[in-house]
Amino acid sequence: MKLSLLACLVLLSISSISCNANYQTNNLIKKLIKSRKSAGNPKSWDGLYSPVYVGSQEGSMEADKIEALPGQPAGEANNSSSNPLVLSLHGGPGGCSAFGYGALQELGPFRVGNDNKTLIPNDYAWNNAANVLFLETPLGTGFSYSNTSSDYDNVGDEITAQDSYAFLVNWLERFPQYKDSDFFITGESDAGHYAPELAYTILSNNNITNQTKINLKGVAIGNPFIDLDTALLALYDNLWTHALNSDETNAGIHKYCNVTDLGGKQSNVCGEYVQQAIEEVGEDIDISNIYAPICKTSQDSQPKSVSTASVDDFDPCSEIYVESYLNLPEVQAALHVKPTKWSACSDTDWTDSPDTMLPTIQQIIQSGISFWIYSGDADGFLSVTSSRYALHILNLPIKTPWRSWYSNKEEVGGYVVGYEGLTFATVRGAGIMVPSNQPQRALTLISSFLEGSFLLPPTNSQRKSFSAAT
């Protein structure tokens, strides 16, 4: 996404400015600003919602079964009820499609080809390690909808957690063979809110007599938005440390902006330095993957990338292919969804979103649930720096020092550090969509998370075996 289009939206935290912006960029920044509306703290949630209504599931499993998708290659699915169950959530705000992004661009079994109709197998799909659910949440995201129009007036963090919990309870009734499965929540971006809030809701409701128990074992969030002020400060510092901003601009932001409350009101001088920071980066940079090629549209309106050089054959135009595919009538019929104009993200107004998730994350850690944060090191928006600044606030004791981890042979996949109750890992060469940019490394990481193992460098004997194999 073009970083120059961030400028006006970032400046909304400083003064009233009207501007146009790229839709996806708009969503990313607006979430940070809109979260200031909420005075609530998730730590005050009691989590004791009314018992979830469980509808009749008779015949639903057979009626809703998707036999095959158009363009799907031949093959058999690896679907074992003994594998862990993973819920995949996506970002926002207002929601972006876990199916359109997560399943068809990142960690699902297929990718959409550049003909907009052929599905290509993904050898590094997460269903190699787990049974994966892709949930279209919040309300109005992707193919999800409500028959009650007033529901759209109350969309926010709290109702999203309740809706997601209600879905899980009903889904487990429909597929009871998974009730005893180890359950894990994963996600990226705004899932830094959705995942901890859902985990907290599950833990609270598991204590209710006669309530469905969900066997929650862990939470893993990638490049997450978990704390407003550290995320905004990290945005500017990351631009500087990655040589996208000058020394003078970064120094001006630190001198004239209130860096401890960047989401609050700022001076006009601060605003000038923020504007300068954006302008220095220039137009053609994808802020969520700063080293990746970008997708451009040629004169005949067919998407093309500006470069064929990319890590692991990442295609920057994949979002366009997915949107075209999911709007095919035969695809929507195969998915058993009502005909609609599908779009990647919704523009639902957000009613509540706490500034920080750190108190909730702290409570989850104290409950004994495994908690991982991972960050692609090429994301310039919700960057490694953003995750580190937030972790500094938690101030957790270090149990395993910072070290490299390996995804194959002797290739460094990233770096990892173990805290008391929390693991933080980086993924080398990935932006915010880690499984899309670095699929093999993402599968290695998530497999380690599910197994409860720590990502360690190869031993000397492993190094020798790697050398012998090459």
RAKA-V970478 format. One record per pair of residues at least 6 apart in sequence whose ideal C-beta (glycine too) atoms are under 8 Angstrom apart, sorted by the first residue. I is the first residue (numbers start at 1). J is the second residue. D is the distance in whole Angstrom. If there is no record, write none. Layout:
i | j | d
I | J | D
I | J | D
//
This chain:
i | j | d
1 | 22 | 5
1 | 24 | 5
1 | 25 | 4
1 | 28 | 8
1 | 286 | 6
1 | 287 | 5
1 | 288 | 6
2 | 22 | 6
2 | 25 | 7
2 | 283 | 5
2 | 284 | 7
2 | 285 | 7
2 | 287 | 8
3 | 25 | 8
3 | 278 | 6
3 | 281 | 4
3 | 282 | 7
3 | 283 | 8
3 | 285 | 5
3 | 287 | 5
3 | 380 | 8
4 | 278 | 6
4 | 279 | 7
4 | 281 | 7
4 | 282 | 7
4 | 283 | 5
5 | 20 | 8
5 | 21 | 4
5 | 22 | 5
5 | 25 | 5
5 | 26 | 8
6 | 21 | 7
6 | 25 | 6
6 | 29 | 6
6 | 278 | 6
6 | 287 | 7
7 | 19 | 7
7 | 274 | 7
7 | 275 | 5
7 | 278 | 4
7 | 279 | 7
8 | 17 | 5
8 | 18 | 8
8 | 19 | 3
8 | 20 | 8
8 | 21 | 6
9 | 19 | 7
9 | 21 | 6
9 | 25 | 7
9 | 26 | 6
9 | 29 | 4
9 | 30 | 6
9 | 33 | 7
10 | 29 | 6
10 | 232 | 8
10 | 235 | 8
10 | 274 | 6
10 | 278 | 7
11 | 17 | 5
11 | 271 | 5
11 | 274 | 6
11 | 275 | 7
12 | 29 | 8
12 | 30 | 8
12 | 33 | 5
13 | 32 | 8
13 | 33 | 5
13 | 36 | 8
13 | 232 | 7
13 | 262 | 7
13 | 263 | 5
13 | 264 | 7
13 | 265 | 8
13 | 266 | 7
14 | 265 | 7
14 | 266 | 4
14 | 267 | 8
14 | 268 | 8
14 | 270 | 6
14 | 271 | 4
14 | 274 | 7
15 | 268 | 7
15 | 271 | 6
21 | 29 | 8
23 | 345 | 7
24 | 344 | 8
24 | 345 | 7
25 | 287 | 7
27 | 91 | 8
27 | 92 | 6
27 | 93 | 6
27 | 94 | 7
27 | 96 | 7
27 | 345 | 6
27 | 347 | 8
28 | 91 | 8
28 | 189 | 8
28 | 287 | 8
28 | 288 | 8
28 | 381 | 6
28 | 382 | 8
30 | 93 | 6
31 | 92 | 6
31 | 93 | 4
31 | 190 | 6
31 | 225 | 7
31 | 350 | 7
31 | 353 | 7
32 | 225 | 7
32 | 228 | 6
32 | 231 | 6
32 | 232 | 6
32 | 263 | 6
33 | 263 | 7
34 | 93 | 6
34 | 350 | 5
34 | 353 | 7
35 | 228 | 5
35 | 263 | 7
35 | 350 | 8
35 | 353 | 4
35 | 354 | 7
35 | 355 | 6
36 | 228 | 7
36 | 263 | 5
36 | 264 | 7
36 | 355 | 7
37 | 350 | 8
37 | 351 | 8
37 | 352 | 7
37 | 353 | 7
38 | 156 | 8
38 | 157 | 8
38 | 352 | 5
38 | 353 | 5
38 | 354 | 5
38 | 355 | 7
40 | 158 | 8
40 | 352 | 6
40 | 354 | 6
41 | 354 | 6
41 | 359 | 7
42 | 157 | 8
42 | 196 | 8
42 | 197 | 6
42 | 200 | 7
42 | 354 | 5
42 | 357 | 7
42 | 359 | 6
42 | 360 | 4
43 | 359 | 4
43 | 360 | 7
43 | 363 | 7
45 | 158 | 7
45 | 197 | 8
45 | 200 | 7
45 | 201 | 8
45 | 204 | 8
46 | 204 | 7
47 | 200 | 6
47 | 201 | 5
47 | 203 | 7
47 | 204 | 3
47 | 205 | 6
48 | 204 | 6
48 | 205 | 8
48 | 208 | 7
49 | 162 | 6
49 | 165 | 8
49 | 201 | 7
49 | 205 | 7
51 | 208 | 7
51 | 210 | 8
51 | 211 | 6
52 | 165 | 7
52 | 166 | 5
52 | 169 | 5
52 | 170 | 7
52 | 211 | 8
52 | 212 | 7
53 | 166 | 7
54 | 169 | 6
54 | 170 | 6
54 | 173 | 5
54 | 212 | 8
55 | 170 | 6
57 | 170 | 7
57 | 173 | 5
57 | 174 | 4
60 | 174 | 6
61 | 174 | 5
61 | 175 | 7
64 | 336 | 6
66 | 334 | 6
66 | 335 | 6
66 | 336 | 7
67 | 334 | 8
68 | 334 | 7
69 | 110 | 7
69 | 119 | 6
69 | 331 | 7
69 | 334 | 5
69 | 335 | 8
70 | 117 | 7
70 | 328 | 7
70 | 330 | 5
70 | 331 | 5
70 | 334 | 6
71 | 112 | 8
71 | 113 | 8
71 | 117 | 5
71 | 118 | 5
71 | 119 | 5
71 | 325 | 8
72 | 110 | 7
72 | 119 | 5
73 | 110 | 8
73 | 119 | 6
73 | 120 | 8
73 | 121 | 6
75 | 121 | 7
77 | 109 | 7
77 | 127 | 7
78 | 127 | 6
78 | 128 | 7
79 | 127 | 8
79 | 131 | 6
80 | 131 | 7
81 | 131 | 8
81 | 177 | 4
81 | 178 | 6
81 | 181 | 7
82 | 181 | 8
83 | 129 | 7
83 | 130 | 5
83 | 131 | 5
83 | 181 | 7
84 | 129 | 8
84 | 130 | 5
84 | 131 | 7
84 | 181 | 6
84 | 182 | 4
84 | 183 | 7
84 | 184 | 6
84 | 217 | 7
84 | 450 | 5
85 | 130 | 7
85 | 131 | 5
85 | 133 | 7
85 | 178 | 5
85 | 181 | 4
85 | 182 | 7
85 | 183 | 5
85 | 184 | 7
86 | 126 | 7
86 | 130 | 4
86 | 131 | 7
86 | 132 | 5
86 | 133 | 7
86 | 183 | 8
86 | 184 | 5
86 | 185 | 8
86 | 186 | 6
86 | 446 | 8
86 | 450 | 7
87 | 132 | 8
87 | 133 | 5
87 | 135 | 6
87 | 164 | 8
87 | 168 | 7
87 | 183 | 7
87 | 184 | 7
87 | 185 | 5
87 | 186 | 7
87 | 198 | 8
88 | 98 | 5
88 | 102 | 5
88 | 103 | 8
88 | 107 | 7
88 | 126 | 8
88 | 132 | 6
88 | 133 | 7
88 | 134 | 5
88 | 135 | 7
88 | 186 | 5
88 | 187 | 6
89 | 98 | 6
89 | 102 | 8
89 | 135 | 6
89 | 137 | 7
89 | 164 | 8
89 | 185 | 7
89 | 186 | 7
89 | 187 | 3
89 | 188 | 8
89 | 191 | 4
89 | 194 | 5
89 | 195 | 6
89 | 198 | 8
90 | 96 | 5
90 | 97 | 6
90 | 98 | 4
90 | 101 | 5
90 | 102 | 5
90 | 141 | 8
90 | 187 | 6
90 | 188 | 7
90 | 189 | 7
90 | 190 | 8
90 | 191 | 6
91 | 101 | 8
91 | 187 | 8
91 | 188 | 6
91 | 189 | 3
91 | 190 | 4
91 | 191 | 6
91 | 225 | 8
91 | 432 | 8
92 | 138 | 7
92 | 141 | 8
92 | 189 | 7
92 | 190 | 4
92 | 345 | 7
92 | 350 | 8
93 | 190 | 6
93 | 350 | 5
93 | 353 | 8
94 | 138 | 7
94 | 140 | 7
94 | 141 | 8
94 | 155 | 7
94 | 345 | 7
94 | 346 | 5
94 | 347 | 5
94 | 348 | 4
94 | 349 | 7
94 | 350 | 6
95 | 136 | 8
95 | 137 | 6
95 | 138 | 4
95 | 139 | 8
95 | 140 | 6
95 | 141 | 3
95 | 142 | 8
95 | 345 | 7
95 | 346 | 5
95 | 348 | 7
96 | 141 | 7
96 | 189 | 8
96 | 190 | 8
96 | 344 | 6
96 | 345 | 4
96 | 346 | 8
97 | 136 | 6
97 | 141 | 6
97 | 142 | 3
97 | 143 | 8
97 | 342 | 8
97 | 344 | 6
97 | 345 | 7
98 | 134 | 4
98 | 135 | 6
98 | 136 | 6
98 | 137 | 7
98 | 141 | 8
98 | 142 | 7
98 | 187 | 8
99 | 134 | 5
99 | 136 | 6
99 | 142 | 5
99 | 143 | 7
99 | 326 | 8
100 | 142 | 6
100 | 322 | 5
100 | 323 | 7
100 | 326 | 6
100 | 342 | 7
100 | 344 | 5
101 | 319 | 8
101 | 322 | 8
101 | 344 | 7
101 | 433 | 7
102 | 108 | 7
102 | 134 | 5
102 | 435 | 8
103 | 110 | 8
103 | 134 | 5
104 | 110 | 7
104 | 111 | 7
104 | 112 | 5
104 | 322 | 5
104 | 325 | 7
104 | 326 | 8
105 | 111 | 7
105 | 112 | 8
105 | 318 | 5
105 | 319 | 7
105 | 322 | 6
105 | 433 | 7
105 | 436 | 5
106 | 433 | 5
106 | 434 | 8
106 | 435 | 4
106 | 436 | 5
106 | 442 | 8
107 | 122 | 8
107 | 124 | 8
107 | 125 | 6
107 | 126 | 4
107 | 132 | 7
107 | 435 | 4
107 | 439 | 8
107 | 442 | 7
107 | 446 | 8
108 | 122 | 7
108 | 125 | 6
108 | 126 | 8
108 | 127 | 8
108 | 132 | 7
108 | 134 | 7
109 | 121 | 7
109 | 122 | 6
109 | 125 | 4
109 | 127 | 6
110 | 119 | 4
110 | 120 | 6
110 | 121 | 6
110 | 122 | 6
110 | 125 | 8
111 | 119 | 7
111 | 120 | 5
111 | 122 | 6
111 | 318 | 7
112 | 118 | 7
112 | 119 | 6
112 | 120 | 7
112 | 318 | 7
112 | 321 | 4
112 | 322 | 5
112 | 324 | 8
112 | 325 | 5
113 | 119 | 7
113 | 120 | 5
113 | 321 | 7
114 | 303 | 8
114 | 315 | 7
114 | 317 | 7
114 | 321 | 6
116 | 320 | 8
116 | 321 | 5
116 | 324 | 4
116 | 325 | 5
116 | 328 | 8
117 | 324 | 8
117 | 325 | 6
117 | 328 | 7
122 | 439 | 7
123 | 439 | 8
124 | 435 | 7
124 | 439 | 4
124 | 440 | 5
124 | 442 | 7
124 | 443 | 4
125 | 443 | 8
126 | 132 | 5
126 | 435 | 7
126 | 442 | 8
126 | 443 | 6
126 | 446 | 6
128 | 443 | 6
128 | 447 | 8
129 | 443 | 7
129 | 446 | 6
129 | 447 | 5
129 | 450 | 6
130 | 184 | 7
130 | 446 | 8
130 | 450 | 6
131 | 178 | 7
131 | 181 | 7
133 | 171 | 7
135 | 164 | 6
135 | 167 | 6
136 | 142 | 4
136 | 143 | 6
136 | 144 | 4
137 | 144 | 7
137 | 160 | 6
137 | 163 | 6
137 | 164 | 5
137 | 167 | 8
137 | 194 | 7
138 | 155 | 5
138 | 156 | 8
138 | 159 | 8
138 | 160 | 4
138 | 163 | 7
138 | 194 | 8
138 | 346 | 8
138 | 348 | 7
139 | 145 | 7
139 | 146 | 6
139 | 151 | 6
139 | 152 | 7
139 | 155 | 5
139 | 159 | 8
139 | 160 | 7
139 | 163 | 6
139 | 348 | 7
140 | 146 | 8
140 | 152 | 6
140 | 155 | 7
140 | 346 | 4
140 | 348 | 5
141 | 345 | 7
141 | 346 | 5
141 | 348 | 8
142 | 342 | 7
142 | 344 | 8
142 | 346 | 8
143 | 335 | 7
143 | 337 | 4
143 | 340 | 7
143 | 342 | 7
145 | 338 | 8
145 | 340 | 8
146 | 152 | 7
152 | 348 | 6
153 | 349 | 8
153 | 351 | 8
154 | 351 | 6
155 | 348 | 5
155 | 349 | 7
155 | 350 | 6
155 | 351 | 6
156 | 350 | 6
156 | 351 | 4
156 | 352 | 4
156 | 353 | 6
157 | 193 | 6
157 | 194 | 7
157 | 197 | 6
157 | 352 | 5
157 | 353 | 5
157 | 354 | 7
158 | 197 | 8
158 | 352 | 6
159 | 351 | 8
160 | 194 | 6
160 | 197 | 7
161 | 194 | 7
161 | 197 | 4
161 | 198 | 5
161 | 200 | 7
161 | 201 | 5
162 | 201 | 7
164 | 194 | 7
164 | 198 | 5
164 | 201 | 8
165 | 198 | 6
165 | 201 | 5
165 | 202 | 6
165 | 205 | 7
168 | 202 | 8
168 | 214 | 6
169 | 212 | 5
169 | 214 | 8
172 | 178 | 6
172 | 179 | 5
172 | 212 | 6
172 | 214 | 7
173 | 212 | 7
179 | 212 | 8
179 | 215 | 8
180 | 215 | 6
181 | 215 | 6
182 | 215 | 6
182 | 217 | 5
182 | 450 | 8
183 | 214 | 6
183 | 215 | 5
183 | 216 | 5
183 | 217 | 6
184 | 216 | 8
184 | 217 | 6
184 | 218 | 5
184 | 219 | 7
184 | 220 | 7
184 | 449 | 7
184 | 450 | 6
185 | 195 | 5
185 | 198 | 6
185 | 199 | 6
185 | 216 | 7
185 | 218 | 8
185 | 219 | 5
185 | 220 | 8
186 | 195 | 7
186 | 219 | 8
186 | 220 | 5
186 | 221 | 7
186 | 222 | 8
186 | 446 | 7
187 | 194 | 6
187 | 195 | 5
187 | 221 | 6
187 | 222 | 7
187 | 224 | 8
188 | 221 | 7
188 | 222 | 4
188 | 223 | 6
188 | 224 | 7
188 | 432 | 6
188 | 433 | 7
188 | 434 | 7
189 | 222 | 8
189 | 223 | 6
189 | 224 | 7
189 | 225 | 6
189 | 382 | 6
189 | 432 | 6
190 | 224 | 8
190 | 225 | 6
191 | 221 | 5
191 | 222 | 8
191 | 224 | 6
192 | 221 | 5
192 | 224 | 3
192 | 225 | 4
192 | 226 | 4
192 | 357 | 6
192 | 382 | 8
193 | 225 | 7
193 | 226 | 7
193 | 353 | 6
193 | 354 | 8
193 | 357 | 6
195 | 219 | 5
195 | 221 | 5
195 | 224 | 8
196 | 219 | 7
196 | 221 | 8
196 | 226 | 8
196 | 357 | 5
196 | 360 | 5
196 | 361 | 5
196 | 364 | 6
197 | 357 | 8
197 | 360 | 7
199 | 216 | 6
199 | 219 | 5
199 | 364 | 5
199 | 369 | 7
200 | 360 | 5
200 | 363 | 7
200 | 364 | 6
202 | 214 | 5
202 | 216 | 5
203 | 216 | 7
203 | 364 | 7
203 | 367 | 6
203 | 369 | 7
205 | 211 | 5
205 | 214 | 8
206 | 213 | 5
206 | 214 | 6
206 | 216 | 7
216 | 369 | 6
217 | 369 | 7
217 | 370 | 6
218 | 369 | 6
218 | 370 | 3
218 | 371 | 7
218 | 372 | 7
218 | 449 | 6
218 | 450 | 8
218 | 452 | 8
219 | 364 | 6
219 | 369 | 6
219 | 370 | 7
219 | 371 | 5
219 | 372 | 7
220 | 371 | 8
220 | 372 | 4
220 | 373 | 8
220 | 374 | 7
220 | 446 | 7
220 | 449 | 5
221 | 372 | 7
221 | 373 | 6
221 | 374 | 8
222 | 373 | 8
222 | 374 | 5
222 | 375 | 7
222 | 376 | 7
222 | 432 | 7
222 | 434 | 5
223 | 374 | 8
223 | 375 | 5
223 | 376 | 6
223 | 379 | 5
223 | 381 | 8
223 | 382 | 4
223 | 383 | 7
223 | 386 | 8
223 | 387 | 7
223 | 431 | 8
223 | 432 | 5
223 | 434 | 7
224 | 357 | 8
224 | 373 | 6
224 | 382 | 7
224 | 387 | 7
225 | 231 | 6
225 | 382 | 6
225 | 386 | 8
226 | 356 | 7
226 | 357 | 4
226 | 358 | 7
226 | 361 | 7
226 | 373 | 8
226 | 387 | 8
226 | 390 | 5
227 | 355 | 7
227 | 356 | 4
227 | 357 | 7
227 | 358 | 6
227 | 389 | 8
227 | 390 | 4
227 | 393 | 7
228 | 262 | 8
228 | 263 | 5
228 | 355 | 4
228 | 356 | 7
229 | 260 | 6
229 | 261 | 6
229 | 262 | 6
229 | 263 | 6
229 | 355 | 7
230 | 386 | 6
230 | 389 | 4
230 | 390 | 5
230 | 392 | 8
230 | 393 | 7
231 | 382 | 6
231 | 386 | 5
231 | 389 | 8
231 | 390 | 8
232 | 262 | 4
232 | 263 | 6
233 | 259 | 5
233 | 262 | 6
233 | 389 | 6
234 | 383 | 6
234 | 385 | 4
234 | 386 | 4
234 | 388 | 8
234 | 389 | 5
235 | 380 | 7
235 | 381 | 6
235 | 383 | 7
235 | 386 | 7
236 | 245 | 7
236 | 250 | 6
236 | 253 | 5
236 | 274 | 7
236 | 277 | 6
237 | 250 | 7
237 | 385 | 6
238 | 380 | 6
238 | 383 | 4
238 | 384 | 8
238 | 385 | 4
238 | 386 | 7
239 | 245 | 4
239 | 250 | 8
239 | 277 | 6
239 | 280 | 8
239 | 281 | 6
239 | 380 | 7
240 | 246 | 8
240 | 247 | 7
240 | 249 | 7
240 | 250 | 4
241 | 385 | 7
242 | 290 | 6
242 | 380 | 7
244 | 280 | 7
244 | 281 | 5
244 | 285 | 7
244 | 290 | 7
244 | 380 | 7
245 | 277 | 5
245 | 280 | 5
245 | 281 | 7
246 | 280 | 6
249 | 273 | 6
249 | 276 | 5
249 | 277 | 5
249 | 280 | 6
250 | 277 | 7
252 | 269 | 8
252 | 272 | 8
252 | 273 | 4
252 | 276 | 7
253 | 259 | 7
253 | 270 | 7
253 | 273 | 5
253 | 274 | 7
253 | 277 | 7
256 | 267 | 6
256 | 269 | 4
256 | 270 | 5
256 | 273 | 6
257 | 266 | 5
257 | 267 | 7
257 | 270 | 4
257 | 273 | 7
257 | 274 | 7
258 | 264 | 7
258 | 266 | 6
258 | 270 | 8
263 | 355 | 7
266 | 274 | 8
284 | 294 | 6
284 | 306 | 8
285 | 294 | 8
285 | 380 | 8
286 | 292 | 5
286 | 294 | 5
286 | 316 | 7
286 | 431 | 7
287 | 380 | 5
287 | 381 | 5
288 | 379 | 5
288 | 380 | 7
288 | 381 | 5
288 | 382 | 8
288 | 431 | 5
288 | 432 | 4
288 | 433 | 7
289 | 376 | 8
289 | 378 | 5
289 | 379 | 7
289 | 380 | 8
289 | 430 | 8
289 | 431 | 3
289 | 432 | 7
289 | 433 | 7
289 | 437 | 6
290 | 378 | 6
290 | 379 | 8
290 | 380 | 4
290 | 431 | 7
291 | 378 | 5
291 | 429 | 8
292 | 310 | 7
292 | 311 | 8
292 | 314 | 6
292 | 316 | 6
292 | 378 | 7
292 | 431 | 6
292 | 437 | 7
293 | 305 | 5
293 | 306 | 5
293 | 307 | 4
293 | 308 | 8
293 | 309 | 7
293 | 310 | 6
293 | 316 | 5
294 | 305 | 7
294 | 306 | 6
294 | 316 | 5
295 | 303 | 5
295 | 304 | 7
295 | 305 | 6
295 | 306 | 8
295 | 316 | 4
295 | 317 | 4
295 | 319 | 8
295 | 320 | 7
296 | 303 | 7
296 | 304 | 6
296 | 305 | 7
296 | 306 | 6
297 | 303 | 6
297 | 304 | 8
298 | 304 | 5
303 | 317 | 4
303 | 320 | 5
303 | 321 | 8
304 | 317 | 7
305 | 315 | 7
305 | 316 | 5
305 | 317 | 6
310 | 316 | 7
311 | 429 | 5
311 | 437 | 6
311 | 438 | 7
312 | 437 | 7
312 | 438 | 6
312 | 439 | 6
312 | 440 | 7
314 | 436 | 6
314 | 437 | 5
315 | 321 | 8
318 | 436 | 7
319 | 344 | 6
322 | 344 | 7
323 | 342 | 7
323 | 343 | 7
323 | 344 | 6
325 | 331 | 6
326 | 332 | 7
326 | 342 | 4
327 | 341 | 7
327 | 342 | 5
329 | 339 | 7
332 | 338 | 8
332 | 339 | 6
332 | 340 | 7
332 | 342 | 8
358 | 390 | 6
358 | 393 | 6
358 | 394 | 6
361 | 371 | 7
361 | 394 | 7
361 | 422 | 8
362 | 394 | 6
364 | 371 | 6
365 | 371 | 5
365 | 396 | 8
365 | 420 | 8
365 | 421 | 4
365 | 422 | 6
366 | 421 | 7
368 | 421 | 8
370 | 423 | 8
370 | 449 | 7
370 | 452 | 7
371 | 421 | 6
371 | 422 | 5
371 | 423 | 7
372 | 422 | 7
372 | 423 | 5
372 | 424 | 8
372 | 425 | 7
372 | 449 | 5
373 | 387 | 5
373 | 391 | 7
373 | 422 | 7
373 | 423 | 8
373 | 424 | 5
373 | 425 | 8
374 | 414 | 8
374 | 424 | 7
374 | 425 | 4
374 | 426 | 7
374 | 427 | 6
374 | 434 | 7
374 | 445 | 6
375 | 382 | 8
375 | 383 | 7
375 | 384 | 4
375 | 386 | 8
375 | 387 | 5
375 | 424 | 8
375 | 425 | 8
375 | 426 | 5
375 | 427 | 7
376 | 384 | 8
376 | 426 | 8
376 | 427 | 5
376 | 429 | 8
376 | 430 | 3
376 | 431 | 5
376 | 432 | 6
376 | 433 | 8
376 | 434 | 5
376 | 437 | 6
376 | 438 | 7
377 | 383 | 8
377 | 384 | 5
377 | 414 | 7
377 | 426 | 5
377 | 427 | 7
377 | 428 | 6
377 | 429 | 7
377 | 430 | 7
378 | 429 | 6
378 | 430 | 6
378 | 431 | 5
378 | 437 | 7
379 | 430 | 8
379 | 431 | 5
379 | 432 | 4
381 | 432 | 7
382 | 432 | 6
384 | 426 | 5
387 | 424 | 7
388 | 424 | 8
391 | 419 | 7
391 | 422 | 8
391 | 424 | 6
394 | 419 | 8
394 | 422 | 7
396 | 419 | 4
396 | 420 | 5
396 | 421 | 7
396 | 422 | 6
397 | 419 | 7
397 | 420 | 5
398 | 417 | 6
398 | 418 | 7
398 | 419 | 6
398 | 420 | 8
399 | 418 | 5
399 | 419 | 6
399 | 420 | 6
400 | 416 | 8
400 | 417 | 7
400 | 418 | 3
400 | 454 | 6
401 | 417 | 7
402 | 415 | 6
402 | 416 | 7
402 | 417 | 4
403 | 415 | 7
403 | 416 | 6
403 | 417 | 8
403 | 456 | 7
403 | 457 | 6
404 | 412 | 5
404 | 413 | 8
404 | 414 | 7
404 | 415 | 6
404 | 416 | 8
404 | 457 | 5
405 | 412 | 7
405 | 413 | 5
405 | 414 | 6
405 | 415 | 7
405 | 416 | 5
405 | 425 | 7
405 | 444 | 8
405 | 445 | 8
405 | 455 | 3
405 | 456 | 6
405 | 457 | 7
406 | 412 | 6
406 | 413 | 6
406 | 457 | 6
406 | 458 | 5
407 | 413 | 4
407 | 438 | 8
407 | 440 | 5
407 | 441 | 4
407 | 444 | 4
407 | 445 | 8
408 | 440 | 6
408 | 444 | 8
409 | 466 | 4
409 | 469 | 7
409 | 470 | 7
410 | 458 | 7
410 | 463 | 6
410 | 466 | 5
410 | 467 | 8
412 | 428 | 6
413 | 427 | 7
413 | 428 | 6
413 | 438 | 8
413 | 441 | 4
413 | 444 | 6
413 | 445 | 7
413 | 455 | 7
414 | 425 | 6
414 | 426 | 4
414 | 427 | 5
414 | 428 | 5
414 | 441 | 7
414 | 445 | 8
414 | 455 | 8
415 | 425 | 7
415 | 426 | 5
415 | 428 | 8
416 | 423 | 7
416 | 424 | 7
416 | 425 | 4
416 | 426 | 7
416 | 454 | 7
416 | 455 | 5
417 | 423 | 8
417 | 424 | 5
417 | 425 | 8
418 | 454 | 6
423 | 449 | 8
423 | 454 | 7
423 | 455 | 8
425 | 445 | 6
425 | 455 | 6
427 | 434 | 5
427 | 438 | 6
427 | 441 | 5
427 | 442 | 7
427 | 445 | 7
428 | 438 | 7
428 | 441 | 7
429 | 437 | 7
429 | 438 | 6
429 | 441 | 8
430 | 437 | 4
430 | 438 | 4
430 | 441 | 7
430 | 442 | 7
431 | 437 | 5
434 | 441 | 8
434 | 442 | 5
434 | 445 | 8
435 | 442 | 4
435 | 443 | 8
444 | 455 | 7
445 | 455 | 7
448 | 454 | 7
448 | 455 | 5
458 | 466 | 7
//
